Amino acid sequence: MARASVERAPAFTAEELEKLVDGVLPQYTLLYGPPDQQVSARQKKDIWRAIAKDVRTLGVHHRRSTHCRKKWEDIRRWSKKMAEAQLGMASQRGRGARRTMTPLMFRILAVTYPELDGPLRASQQTQGGEYNTIQRTFHAVKVSGWGRRAVGFPRPGRVP
């Protein structure tokens, strides 16, 4: 039996990523807080549905709650990996060592991994300040061609 060809959804745009992060960060403690917080799986699904609904308001693509949750997990993982690479805590072999932190990643780290955010900001201030790093990042994104895709997040398994 032949399998039907399934077309992949287009990559998240920068606006969709901003909307996703804006929806998740205020709800982060409900979604990922301690187990004794008494938030049911049903409530978490409802939160993800609401976030997906907000992302869909941009009208770019019909994003489902599972797509948004998966993209959030990817963004959070990449942010942590790149922060650890910047701080010299991780192996320098990965792609994270070659990329610069984006402003969106700083926002994610401030909420999800504050233990990495503080030392990272301190190291950025000694190396020219966060603002200069952000400006270099935007320039690198433009030059590298990442501006056509979601800002600053490589696809898994692809070497840029």
N, C-alpha and C positions, 0 to 999 in steps of 0.2 A: 504494500500500500504506500503510495507516494505521499510525502508530507507536504502540506501547503506551505508555500513560502510566506514567512511572516516578516513584514517590513518593520524595521526598528524605528522607534520614535526619534525625532530630531533631538539634538543635544539641548540642554537647558540654556536659555539665553542669560545674559547678565542680569536683565530685569527680573526674570523668573527666579534666579538664585537670590537676588536681594529680597524679593517677596517671600521666598521660602525661609530665609534666615530671619527676616522680620517676624514671621509667624511662629517659628520654633523657639527662638530665644526667650520670649516672655513665658512660654509654656514648658521650658526645659525641666524645671524641677518636678512638674507633674508627670512628664513623659519619662524622665530618667532619674527621678529622685529615689530616696531610700524606700525599701519594700514596705516599711511600716506606715507609709504615707496614705494607704487606703485608697488608691486610685485603681479602679477596675480596668480590665482589658477593654471592656466596652467603652469606658470613658476615654481611654487612650485612642481607640479607633475613631471616636467622635472628634477628638482634637485633630487627628491627622486628616480626617475628612474636611474639617473646617479650613485647615491650612491648604489642602489641595484646592478647595473651592476658591480661596483667595488667589492662589497661583493661576487658576484658570481664568480669573477676571481679566488677566492681561490679554487673553485671546490668542496667544501664540500657538498653543497645542493643548489638547485635552489631557491634562495630567491627572492621574489617579492618586489616591492616597498612598498606595504601595510604591508608586514611582517617586513620590515626594519623600517618603520615609527612606527609601534606598539611596536617593541622592543625598539626603541629609547625612546618612551614615558614611557615605563616601567622602563628603566634604569634611566632616568631623575627623575622619581617619587621616585624610591628606593634610589637614591643618596640623594635627598632632605630629605627624611624621616630619613635616617640614620644619616645625618649631624645634623638634628634637635635633634635626640635622643642623639647624642654624646654631643651636647651643652646643653642638659637638657631643650630644648624648647618644646619637645613633650612628650606625655605619654610614660612611660617606659614599658607599657604592650606589645607593638608591638615587632616583631622580630628584627626590626632595632636596638633596644637597645642591642641585644645580639651579633651583628656582628661588625666587625671592618671595617673601610673604606679601600677600595682598591685604588691603584694608579689611576686606570681608573676613579673611582668616584671623586677623587680630580681633575682630568682634567675636568670632566664634570661640577663640581661645580664652577670651576674657570671661566667658560664662562657663564653658565646658571644662577647661583645664586651667584654672587660675594659678596652679602651682607652676605651670610652664609660662604663662602670660607675664608674670612679674619679672622673672629672670630674662625673658626674651626682650621685654621693653627696656630693661636696664642695659642689656648688651647693645640694643639698637641706639640708645642715647649715647653710649660711649663711642659708637661707630658712625656718628653723624646725625643721629636723631631719627625718630620714626617718620617725620614728614619727608626728609630726604630719601629714606628708604622707600616710602610710598611713591614718591615722584619717580625714582629709578624703576620701580615696579611697573608703573603705567607706561613708561618709555619702553621697558623690556617687553611688555605685552604687545605694544604696537609694533615694535620691530620684529618680534618673533612670529607674528601672525596669529597669535592666540586671540586677537580681538574678534575674529570671525566666529569663534566658539565661545563656550562658557568661559568666563574670565579666570585664567590661572589654574584650572584643574584638569590635568591630563587624563586621558582615557586609560583605564587599566590595561596593561599588556601592550601598550604602544609606546615606542620610544620616539620622542619628538625630534 
